[in-house]
């Protein structure tokens, strides 16, 4: 007896993390673009339907504090996904990487740097936050020609992500 099968659903998997988390928010960073209109013109040329999946590009230097904090963490800090396994220290942490990128001391821009210990079991010592009053020290050093393009929702068109990546730096936010 032969069993007949039929494909009911086909899923195009972009990455293993998409299978686990079912999310894939994206951030694209355009540098050396002089104005919002220049970025929008480029997007319209390479991806006419971009507005369906992405927010209006935002000049990084003028972002609100929360967005800038998140942006700096991803773009300049990288990630510390394997902190416990790799033994991340204060010196090798993403916070130190961000501060050094802007020739600053982490103690200048992070509110609780004095107790920060990425290996701590106490969550109050494990996480560090930007000192909102000092965030302008970083903002002053950012280029006016740096623009962020955030996806509106999860899982924007993968083929278009590949095209956008040719003109910008892509950060898969998970």
N, C-alpha and C positions, 0 to 999 in steps of 0.2 A: 504494500500500500504506500503510495506516494503522498506526502503531506504538502499541501499548497500553502505558500506564505505570501504575505502582502505587506508592503511597507506602509505603515499608517502615519508615522512621523519621521522626519529627518531633522536632526539638530546639527548645525555647523558649530563646532566647538572652536573657540578662539584660543583658549588656554586652559590648563588644568584648574587654575583658580576660578575660572568662570563656571566650571562644573561644581566646584565646592561652594562658592559664594553666590553664584548666579548674578554677579555684578561686574561691571567694567566701566566705571566712570573714567573719563579722560580729561587731561589738561594738555593743551598745546601752547608752547611759548614761542612767540615770534619776536626776534630781536632785529634791531636796525630798521625798524619801520617808524617813519617820522610822525605819522598821524593815524587816528582811527580810520579815516577814509582810505588811507593806503592799505591798511590791513583788510578792511571790508572789500575793497576793489580786488585784492588778491583772492580772497575767499570766493567772491562772486565769479571770478574767472575759473578757478579750479574746482569749485563745488557749489553750483548755483542754489542748491537746496539746503545749504549749511544752517540756515536759521531755524529749520525744523528740529535740529538736533543739538545746536550749540547756542549759548548765550552770546550777547553782543560782546566783542572783545573788550577787554578792560586794561587800561594802562596800569601797570603794576605799581608805579610810584604813587598813584592816587587811590589805591585800594583801601577799603576800610580795614581796621586793625585785625579783625578776625580772619578775613580773607588773606591779608598779607602774612599773618602768622602761619596759616596753613600753607600758603605758597612757598614761603621761605623754607619751611620744614621739608617740603618735597623737592623743590628745585635746587636749593643750595645745601640742604642737610643730607639728602639721600634718605636711606632708611636703616633702621636698626632692628630688622625683623628677627635676627638671631642673637639678640643681646645676651641672653643667658648662655647660649652655647659658645658664642665667640668671645665672651668676656669683654664686652664693651665697657670702657672706663670713661671717666669725665673727659680725659684727653682725646679719646677716640670717638666720642659721642657726636651725633649729628648737631647738637647744640654748639659744640666747639667748632665743628666744620662751618656752620653758618657764621658764627662770630668772626672766625679767621678770614672768611671770604670777604668780609667788609673791614678787615684790619681793626677789629674790636676785641676786647676781652669779654669772654662769656659773662663774667660777673657784672659787666656794665649793662647788659641787655636782658639778662634773665633774673626774674624776681626772686626765686628761691635757689639760686646757684649754690649758696653756702651749704645747703643740706642735700643737694642733688647727689644721688648715688644710684646709677643705673642698675646695679646688682642688688639693691636692697629688696628685702621682702616686704617692707613697709611702703605702701603705695604713696604716702606723703613725701617720701624721700626719693622715690623712683622717677617721678615725673617733674618736669621743670616747665615753667611758663615764661613767656616774654613779659618783661616789665613794660606795661603799656605806655608809661611815661617816657621810656627810653627807645621805643620802637621807631621814633622819628630819626634817631641816629642812623639806623639802617636805611630808612626811607630816603634820607638825604643823599645816600651813596648809590642809590639805584639809578639806572639810566632812564631817561624819558622815552627811550625808544624800545622799551620792553613791554610786550603785550601778552595778556593771558586769554586763552580761549577755553572756557570750561564747557563740558558737555552738560546738557540740561538734565538728561536722565541717564540711566544705565544702558549699556550696550548700543552705542551709536554704530552706524554702518561701518563694518570692519574694513571694507575695501577703501572707503573714503578716509579712514584713519591712516591707512598706508600712504595715500596720496598726500594728505596733510603733513605727514611726517617728513616728506621730501622738502617742505618749506619751513619747518619748525621743529622744535624739540618736543617729543611726546613723553608724557608721564602717565603711566597706567596706574590710576589711583585705587584700583581694586574694587 
